[in-house]
Amino acid sequence: MEKQTTVKIGVNAATGRMGQQITNEIVVSGPAQLSAAFCRSGHPYFEKVVRGSGTVLYTNDLNAGLKASGVMIDFSLPTVSLALLDQALQMKTPLLIGTTGFSEEQLQRINQAAQSIPILLAPNTSIGVNAALSLLAKATKLLGKQADIEIIEAHHKHKLDSPSGTALKMGEVICEQTNTQLAERAVYQRSASKAGRTDNEIGFSVVRGGSIVGDHKVMFALENEIISIEHKATSRQCFAEGAVKAAIWLSSQLNGLYSMQDFLAD
Ligand SMILES: NC(=O)c1ccc[n+]([C@@H]2O[C@H](COP(=O)([O-])OP(=O)(O)OC[C@H]3O[C@@H](n4cnc5c(N)ncnc54)[C@H](OP(=O)(O)O)[C@@H]3O)[C@@H](O)[C@H]2O)c1
């Protein structure tokens, strides 16, 4: 019988909300082992043992951590992700990036880096959201021409970027199916306009408050009926589980830029 090798996973920003959920998921996940957990030197966890890991310490030694890891998971901030990307390129370590809010220029850098290492870029690592994206593609084929499409998302009050990366991804999926450009269709605020809604637009609405983990709804509004595709994350664990499974898959892929859809389709 073929012996399953344990994949060594390092976690960037391991003290963040997602970072903690992911380190926890790795220490309980069978085919993966925690190899590094990065945090800032001023953090109270610095140089303490990661709970459940046995001996892994929170560290800021990127090079040693990358060297020890078969793949890295990063949920942080765009600038922090790009600093890690530069180091990962040097060490040839595959990188799963769950951070959101990248500019076009930053996305181009990630795209270019994927020529030299495997990178999976996922604004949402939940299996359920990625299933919802497939349903959305199908709904757009059926309704995209007749319906008014609106995307509504809600997150906790600490979230920095808006609309969420997932809401934007939903907009992109709709545009891919209709051969249109999101930049030409997206409407992010209506308060300054006194004009009515045009047929082509995709409106985005954003709610921020409390501890909402992540809700997304795409509404296809017709004259006498509404069809909605909706996903609600009730715990961050759905993102952590998906991220760890996808990172294990990424560790054995060739150089290139991958999405969660590539992982799920394999
Ligand atoms: N792909 C998905 O499925 C998914 C799901 C949820 C969230 N996200 C995204 O993941 C990202 C993180 O979300 P979160 O809720 O975990 O945020 P968070 O709790 O605010 O965590 C941010 C992390 O980044 C670290 N950090 C901030 N500035 C830094 C710097 N200059 N140098 C090094 N580390 C720095 C923080 O360190 P300290 O602990 O020291 O402050 C913390 O560990 C966001 O972009 C969010 O939108 C993606």
The ligand as an ORCA input file, in Angstrom:
! r2SCAN-3c Opt
* xyz 0 1
  N     -10.037     33.465      1.846
  C     -10.965     33.328      2.806
  O     -11.749     32.373      2.846
  C     -10.996     34.346      3.923
  C     -11.792     34.138      5.066
  C     -11.724     35.059      6.106
  C     -10.856     36.156      5.992
  N     -10.119     36.329      4.854
  C      -9.148     37.416      4.707
  O      -7.991     37.058      5.455
  C      -7.339     38.260      5.892
  C      -7.110     38.194      7.407
  O      -8.375     38.162      8.062
  P      -8.488     38.024      9.655
  O      -9.920     38.135      9.985
  O      -7.715     36.834     10.117
  O      -7.727     39.371     10.102
  P      -6.990     39.708     11.490
  O      -7.585     38.931     12.606
  O      -6.981     41.189     11.578
  O      -5.496     39.169     11.275
  C      -4.521     39.888     10.545
  C      -3.174     39.279     10.813
  O      -2.187     40.019     10.078
  C      -1.141     40.362     10.988
  N      -0.484     41.613     10.593
  C      -1.064     42.829     10.467
  N      -0.140     43.743     10.095
  C       1.036     43.070     10.005
  C       2.357     43.457      9.665
  N       2.649     44.721      9.341
  N       3.327     42.516      9.659
  C       3.040     41.234      9.986
  N       1.805     40.802     10.312
  C       0.818     41.723     10.329
  C      -1.801     40.508     12.326
  O      -0.833     40.402     13.347
  P      -1.177     40.785     14.895
  O      -1.901     39.591     15.433
  O       0.180     40.980     15.476
  O      -1.999     42.034     14.842
  C      -2.755     39.313     12.286
  O      -2.078     38.128     12.607
  C      -8.223     39.417      5.428
  O      -7.735     39.893      4.182
  C      -9.579     38.757      5.243
  O     -10.406     39.433      4.309
  C     -10.170     35.446      3.832
*
